[in-house]
């Protein structure tokens, strides 16, 4: 039974700490592999997952295991991988060395290729793809705040792993089409870079039609690319992917009413890429817009907006000054 097994978080950053905290709050056995900075925060005052829905609980350190030593994975029955996409291969090697061979490995990461990387480096092990639809903000002092809505989706298996991992306040649903779900999430995640460049809360950004038009044009490029690949994305919202560009271009009042019916967003929510820039960390731009530009190049398609956004994010990474606070006009490709 998953409820009696140790659930290990491999790479406990914002998502990993929130998910681990919710599991520990529900009484699950949790072990978290984390960096020294995160460990110091949590050891000082506990792990505090909070949510825009009102959940707020501090879990004391005696209710879960926490270490920077990968030997903490030794008792894992399930390993939830929550590192950045660029770190997937390295974490797979850590799992191979330290986690039991019969532990189920679940990728809860952005992007569309992480489960394949894990399977390639962990032959013979059970690896499941996953998708986390919501945003988590690290608010310091061990607090990790869920700022948007949605249920985690995990690749369906005979052991019913998704259902067994679900706890109050953190629903995990199975799917028979995890590839489509991940591509649908990638489309939504294309706004991560826009939010990072804008230096605005997500709700304020999406409330402004020029920003939505920019997002819509970027989605149009992405949909052309993935359609050329024969990919059929599954939206994490009730809105079909093909409708999204047109709906984003609607007048502000109409769009605001529509958004309120499909997604809940905390007023202070921002994208994880914005947080990466603020903290001087490498972003996942190569696994989002970079995927679209690679497909477009291979298929002979134009994707000037996606290329421009990759360029601007890389410039912001290099400067180390956080978000540049650009306008939609400054982001659009120069003629």
Secondary structure, 3 states (H helix, E strand, C coil): CHHHCEEEEECCCHHHHHHHHHHHHCCCEEEEECCHHHHHHHHHHCEEEEECCCCEEEECHHHCEEECCHHHHHHEEEEEECCCHHHHHHHHHHHHHHCCCCCEEEECCCCCCHHHHHHHHCCCCCEECEECCCCEEECCCCEEEECECCCEEEECCCCCHHHHHCECCECEEEECCHHHHHHHHHHHHHHHHHHHHHCCCHHHHHCCHHHHHHHHHHHHHHHHHHHHCCCCCCCCCCCCHHHHHHHHCCCHHHHHHHHHHHCCECCCCCCHHHHHHHCCCCCCHHHCHHHHHHHHHHHCCCCHHHHHHHHHHHHHHHHCCCCCCCCHHHHCCCC
